[in-house]
Amino acid sequence: MLSGVVEPIAAIVGLFLAMQIQGIMPWALAFAAGCMIYVVAEEMIPEMTSEGHDHFGVWSFIFGFVVMLILDCVQF
């Protein structure tokens, strides 16, 4: 039971830190999401890095993902 005492304390500290950096929170979360997409594409889809083209497939995947988000979110 004593090992769980740290969780509420860390939650309160995390709450106060999140309140202090509220202005950059969307940018930080977007950066973290982009890093996660890159890592998943790099590690989970090995065909993208085959045939000597190290990162071309991964960057193409990310470019396609960004184009899809733009087409989905922007009102033309």
N, C-alpha and C positions, 0 to 999 in steps of 0.2 A: 504494500500500500504506500509505503514511503516513496517509492520510485515515481508515483504519479503526482506527487506534490509539486513537482517542477512545472507540470503542464499548465495549470491556471496562472502561475506566476509568469511564465513565458508568454501566455496569451495576453496578459495585461500589458507587458512590455511591448509585444508586437502591435497591440492596439495603439499605444501611444506613439510608437515609431511610424505607423501607417498614417496617423493623423498629422504628423509633422511633415511627411513627404507626400502629401495628398496631391500636390500640383504635378509632380513627376510620375505619379503612380501609373497612369495610362501608358506613358512612354516606356517605363521600366517593364511593365507587363507585356507590352508589344515586343520589346527586345527579347524577353524571356521566351515568348511564344515562337518568335523567329528562330531562336537558337534550338528550341525543341524540334521544330519542323526540320531544320537542317540535320540534326543528329539522327532523327528517325529515318529520314530519307537516306542518309549516309550508311547507317548501320543495318537497317531492316530491309532495304531493297538492294541487295548486292549486285544485281544486274546493271544498276546505274553506273557503277564504278568499274565495270569490266572493260575489256578490249583496250586498255591503255589510256582511256580518257578518265582521268581521276575524278574530277568534279563537274564535268560538263553536264552529266545527267542530273545531278543534284541541283545545280543552278537552273537548269531548264525546268525542273519540277517546281522550284521556288518561284521562278518567273511566271509559270503557268498558274500557280496558286494565287499570286498577286493579281494577275490579269482577271482571274475568276472573281476575286474579291471586289475589284474595281467595277466589273460589269454587274455584279450583284448589288453593290451598295450605292453606286452613283446613279442618279436619276437623269436620264437623257431626254 
